[in-house]
Amino acid sequence: MIDEATTQAIVFTDGACLGNPGPGGYAAVVTIAGQEQIIVGRDPSTTNNKMEMTAAIKALEAVPHSTPIIIHSDSQYVIKGATQWLRGWKAKGWRKADGKPVLNQELWLEIDRLIQGRKITWQWVKGHAGHEQNERVDGLANTEAQMAAMAIGFAGRAR
């Protein structure tokens, strides 16, 4: 039996979008005690940031609450949002430093809910720099974006 409290989850996430906004996809690879789970999905009309956030949300949902997590992402928006900006946004009534509303508030609320009381290390990975697992989730997310585009007859290129 796996002890969830002492076993660590290693997670890689990415999002992709054809245009911004446009059809998008997300991917996460979650590894716990040598067992791997691949999570993918798509949206016909979204933004890159929403797909990056959704990948993190789906990964967090897949990991038992008591399991420590290392989440790797090439999204500074997700990493800084979760580790630096979230507390301030909440204190300011979901307003940014310039007084404007926080974008993607519904997704930030979900991330906030999912990270409460958990041991999480957020690790930034430079995108498109040859990191094997980051390249893997990038490919999966781009495939999902392409599939979303084909479903609606959109022609474009993922970024």
N, C-alpha and C positions, 0 to 999 in steps of 0.2 A: 504494500500500500504506500502511496506517495504522501509524504508529509507536506501539505500545501504551504505551511508557514515557513519551512526551511528550504523548499525548492523555489528557485527563481525562474520567472518567465522572461524570456528574451523575445522582444517584439521589434519588427521592422514594419514601418507604415509608409504609404505614399498615396498621393492623389494626382490625377491628370485631368486635363480639360482641353477639348478642341475648341479653341477660341475661349474667351473669358468675358462673358458667360458663353456657354455652349454645352454640348454633350460631354459628360465626364464619367470617370471611373475612379474607384479606390481599391486599395489592396493592403492587407496586413498578413504577415507571417508570424505566428505565435508558436514558440517552442517552449515546452515545459517538460522537464525530465526526459529529454530525447524524443518526445512526441510532438509532431508538428501539425499545426492546423493552418490552412490557408483560407483567408476570408477575402472575398471580392464582391463588388457590387457596382452599379452604374446608375446614372441619372440622366435623362434626356436634356435637361436644361439646368445648369448649375454653374458654379465657379470653382476655380482651382482650390481656393482656400476652403470652401465647403467640403470638397472631396478629401483634402488633407485632414480636416477635422473629423470627418466621418470615419476615415480609416482608423484614427486614434480611438474614437468612440467604440467602434466595433471590436477593436482589440481589447480595450478595457472591459467590455461586456463579456468577452470570452475567457477572461482570466479570473479565477476565484479571488474573492476579496482579500483573503488572508495571504495570498501569494505575492511576494515582492516582485516588482516588474522593472525591467530596463526597457524603455521605449526609445527606439532609434527612429529619427525622422530627419528628412532634409528640409523641413519647413520651419524657418525661423518664426513664422507667425504662430504655429502650434506650440513650439518649444517656449518661446518668450511669453506667449499668452498664458500658458499653463503655469509657468514658473515665476513670472515677473509681473504681468499686467492684471491677472485675474483678481487678485486681492484689491487692487486700487479701483478697478471697474465696479466691483461690488460695493465698495465703500462710497463711491460717487454715484450710486444709483444707476449703474450700467451706462455711465458716460465716460468718454475718453478725456484725456487731459485738456483737449481743446473744447470740451463741453458738448461735443457731438455724440449721438448715441453710438454705442459699440455695435459694429457690424457683426452679423451672425450670432446675435445674442442667444437665440434658442439653442444653438449648438454649444456655445460656451456654458450655458446653464447645465446642459447635459454632461459636459466634461467636468464641470465643477462638482456635480453630484457624484460622478463616477470616481473621482480622485479622493474624495473625503475619506479620511481614516486609513488610507493605503500607503504603503511604502513604494514610492515610484521614483526612479531615476530617469530623467529626460536627457537624452543624448543626441546632440545634433550631428548629422553626418552630411558631409558635402555631397550634393547631388551630382550625378553624371561624372563622378571622379573615379570610377572603377571599383567601388566597394561592392563586393559580390552580392550581398543580401539587399543592399539598397538598389542595385541595378535590377535585381530580381523583382522586387515589389514595384519598381518603376515600370518594368515590362508588363507585369500583371495589370497594373492600373491603366496603362495605355491601351492594353487589349480591351479592357472593359469600356474605356472611352470610345474606342473604335466601334465596339459592338453597339453602344448606345447611339452612336452616329448613324450606323447602318440601319438601325431600327426606325430612325426618323428621316432617313434619306439625306443626311448632312454630309458634305464633303469637306474635310479639313485635316489638320495635322495637330497631333497632341503636343503639348508643351509641358 
